[in-house]
């Protein structure tokens, strides 16, 4: 696995490099935002780890530019900002996950493994078939393809794809945020349930309409996926 780390703190890079070596992950380290973005454009990467605060170009801008270009490569943000609004902003710009500094290297590795495991092989709770068809959707787990009413949906991030796929496997079933974090993200995401809200909001914007958001809020509980009902108080 090839990972590009854009982080200006060399001590953090050294710590990450040590753990990458143990996990046999190939890492490349760039300490400037502009240089990091250019290196991303030049190489072939399986994952990006981007610091929020960078000289030259900040991490949120890099993330936004990558998503605007249509690349769905997994992105983990590193941030010393711990306010909910900052974390939500990073997710809304297209990050799949984030780790707040100071962080445990083991926690970062858990994030990396959870994301890459699903991108490469799908959830460990493997579906009966690689192709899932609903009333309006056709979703290929192996090809990472989504069709809505026969038209391709090409702008989903890896985590958005996984969330849609999981919901489509369980139509009309209500899930709490904690359940979704555990089953889609694949690890305990303590204190960050707003992550689910942000991804639901992005999916509604990308594939839903005002009359049919597909993802419906069940107040006081969580969310459910239903193609047969239209929006009400969501």
Residue pairs with C-beta under 8 A, 6 or more apart in sequence:
1 25
1 26
1 46
1 47
1 116
2 26
2 28
2 43
2 44
2 45
2 46
2 47
3 20
3 25
3 26
3 27
3 28
3 45
3 46
3 47
3 48
3 49
3 112
4 27
4 28
4 30
4 36
4 39
4 40
4 43
4 45
4 47
4 48
4 49
5 13
5 16
5 27
5 28
5 29
5 30
5 48
5 49
6 30
6 31
6 33
6 36
6 37
6 39
6 40
6 48
6 49
6 50
6 51
6 54
6 59
6 62
7 13
7 16
7 29
7 30
7 31
7 49
7 50
7 51
7 54
7 78
8 31
8 32
8 51
8 53
8 54
8 55
9 51
10 31
12 51
12 78
12 101
13 29
13 31
15 105
16 27
16 29
16 49
16 105
16 108
17 27
17 29
18 105
19 105
19 106
19 108
19 109
20 26
20 27
23 109
25 112
28 39
28 43
30 36
30 39
31 55
32 54
32 55
32 56
32 57
33 54
33 55
33 56
33 57
33 58
33 59
33 61
33 62
34 56
34 57
35 56
36 50
36 54
36 57
36 62
37 57
37 62
37 65
40 48
40 62
40 66
45 73
46 73
46 74
46 116
46 119
47 73
47 74
47 75
47 76
47 112
47 115
47 116
48 66
48 73
48 74
48 75
48 76
49 75
49 76
49 78
49 108
49 112
50 59
50 62
50 63
50 75
50 76
50 77
50 78
50 95
51 59
51 77
51 78
51 79
52 58
52 59
52 60
52 77
52 78
52 79
52 80
52 81
52 86
52 90
53 59
53 79
53 80
54 62
59 77
59 78
59 79
59 90
60 77
60 89
60 90
60 93
63 75
63 77
63 90
63 93
63 94
63 95
64 93
64 94
66 73
66 75
66 94
67 93
67 94
67 157
70 154
70 155
72 155
72 156
72 157
72 158
72 161
73 158
74 96
74 97
74 115
74 116
74 119
74 157
74 158
74 159
75 94
75 95
75 96
75 97
75 157
76 95
76 96
76 97
76 98
76 99
76 108
76 111
76 112
76 115
77 90
77 95
77 97
77 98
77 99
78 98
78 99
78 101
78 103
79 86
79 87
79 90
79 98
79 99
79 100
79 101
80 100
80 101
81 87
81 100
82 100
84 194
87 98
87 100
87 192
87 194
87 195
88 194
88 198
90 98
91 98
91 195
91 198
91 199
91 202
92 198
92 201
92 202
94 157
96 115
96 157
96 158
96 159
97 111
97 114
97 115
97 159
97 185
97 195
99 107
99 108
99 111
110 187
111 187
114 185
114 186
114 187
115 158
115 159
117 124
117 186
118 158
118 162
118 186
119 144
119 158
122 130
122 141
122 142
123 162
123 166
123 183
123 184
123 186
124 186
125 183
127 141
127 169
130 140
130 141
130 142
131 138
131 139
131 140
131 141
131 142
132 138
132 139
132 140
132 141
132 165
132 168
132 169
133 139
134 168
134 171
134 227
135 227
135 228
136 148
136 149
136 227
137 146
137 147
137 148
137 164
137 168
137 227
138 145
138 146
138 147
138 150
139 145
139 146
139 147
139 164
139 165
139 168
140 146
141 165
144 158
144 161
145 152
146 152
146 153
146 156
146 161
146 164
146 207
147 153
148 207
153 206
153 207
155 206
156 164
156 203
156 206
156 207
157 202
159 184
159 185
159 199
160 199
160 202
160 203
160 206
162 184
163 180
163 184
163 199
163 200
163 203
164 203
164 207
166 180
166 183
166 184
167 175
167 215
167 223
167 224
167 225
168 225
170 225
171 225
171 226
171 227
172 224
172 225
172 226
173 224
173 225
174 218
174 221
174 222
174 223
174 224
175 183
175 222
175 223
175 224
176 221
176 222
177 193
177 196
177 197
177 222
177 223
178 193
179 222
180 196
180 222
180 223
181 187
181 188
181 189
181 192
181 193
181 195
181 196
182 188
185 195
189 195
196 222
196 223
200 215
200 223
203 214
203 215
204 213
204 214
204 215
207 214
208 214
208 215
210 231
211 230
211 231
212 227
212 230
212 231
213 231
213 234
214 225
214 226
214 227
215 223
215 224
215 225
215 234
216 223
216 224
216 225
216 226
216 229
216 231
216 234
217 223
217 233
217 234
218 224
219 233
